[in-house]
Amino acid sequence: MGLLDKAKAAAEQAAAKAKEGVEDVQTKRELSQAYGDLGRLAFGLVESGELSNDQLDALVARIRALEAKAAAEPVPAGAAAGASTDTPPSNQPPAMPA
């Protein structure tokens, strides 16, 4: 096997490993999103009274407190000007700064 063949084989192995890593990260991102979706749904069901559980009640109270804290915090200077409130779709990577 020549030097170029060995280099090509090594590059192919590296590309395969990188692809596996990207797929793993994507799967973990989708899993995290699914947990978030489940949490938002459960929160809504507790808020509407359709679901009741002592463990959920404690988490709902924590979310309410965090939402109140976030609403009370002032927006940092410059954050409102030019900052977009639109979030990219969850299946897209975050935008890179210009």
C-alpha positions as CSV (number, residue, x, y, z in Angstrom):
1,M,0.0,0.0,0.0
2,G,1.5,3.3,-1.1
3,L,1.7,6.4,1.0
4,L,-1.2,8.1,-0.8
5,D,-3.4,5.0,-0.2
6,K,-2.6,5.1,3.5
7,A,-3.3,8.8,3.7
8,K,-6.6,8.3,1.9
9,A,-7.6,5.4,4.2
10,A,-6.8,7.5,7.3
11,A,-8.8,10.5,5.9
12,E,-11.8,8.2,5.2
13,Q,-11.6,6.8,8.8
14,A,-11.4,10.4,10.2
15,A,-14.4,11.4,8.1
16,A,-16.4,8.4,9.3
17,K,-15.6,9.2,12.9
18,A,-16.5,12.8,12.5
19,K,-19.8,11.8,10.9
20,E,-20.6,9.5,13.8
21,G,-19.8,12.4,16.2
22,V,-22.2,14.8,14.4
23,E,-25.0,12.2,14.4
24,D,-24.5,11.6,18.1
25,V,-24.6,15.3,18.8
26,Q,-27.8,15.7,16.7
27,T,-29.4,12.8,18.5
28,K,-28.6,14.3,21.9
29,R,-29.9,17.7,20.7
30,E,-33.2,16.1,19.6
31,L,-33.5,14.2,22.9
32,S,-33.0,17.4,24.8
33,Q,-35.6,19.1,22.7
34,A,-38.1,16.3,23.3
35,Y,-37.6,16.6,27.0
36,G,-38.1,20.3,26.8
37,D,-41.3,19.8,24.8
38,L,-42.5,17.3,27.3
39,G,-41.8,19.7,30.1
40,R,-43.6,22.6,28.5
41,L,-46.6,20.3,27.8
42,A,-46.6,19.1,31.4
43,F,-46.3,22.7,32.7
44,G,-49.3,23.7,30.6
45,L,-51.3,20.8,31.8
46,V,-50.5,21.6,35.4
47,E,-51.3,25.3,34.8
48,S,-54.7,24.3,33.3
49,G,-55.5,21.9,36.1
50,E,-55.6,18.9,33.8
51,L,-52.6,17.3,35.6
52,S,-51.8,17.3,39.2
53,N,-48.8,15.8,41.0
54,D,-46.8,16.9,44.1
55,Q,-43.5,16.5,42.2
56,L,-44.8,18.5,39.3
57,D,-46.2,21.2,41.5
58,A,-42.7,21.8,42.9
59,L,-41.2,22.1,39.5
60,V,-44.0,24.4,38.3
61,A,-43.4,26.7,41.3
62,R,-39.7,26.8,40.4
63,I,-40.5,27.7,36.8
64,R,-42.9,30.4,37.9
65,A,-40.2,31.9,40.2
66,L,-37.6,31.8,37.4
67,E,-40.1,33.4,34.9
68,A,-40.9,36.2,37.4
69,K,-37.1,36.8,38.0
70,A,-36.5,36.9,34.2
71,A,-39.3,39.4,33.7
72,A,-38.0,41.6,36.5
73,E,-34.4,41.7,35.3
74,P,-33.5,44.7,33.1
75,V,-32.3,44.1,29.6
76,P,-28.6,44.6,29.3
77,A,-27.6,47.8,27.3
78,G,-27.2,47.0,23.6
79,A,-29.0,43.7,23.9
80,A,-32.3,45.1,22.7
81,A,-30.8,47.2,19.9
82,G,-30.1,45.0,16.9
83,A,-30.7,41.8,18.8
84,S,-33.2,39.4,17.3
85,T,-35.8,37.8,19.4
86,D,-36.4,35.1,16.7
87,T,-34.8,31.8,17.6
88,P,-33.6,29.6,14.8
89,P,-35.5,26.3,14.3
90,S,-34.2,23.7,16.7
91,N,-32.9,21.5,13.9
92,Q,-30.6,24.3,12.8
93,P,-27.3,25.3,14.4
94,P,-27.2,28.7,16.1
95,A,-26.2,31.6,13.8
96,M,-22.6,32.7,13.9
97,P,-21.8,36.3,14.9
98,A,-20.8,38.6,12.1
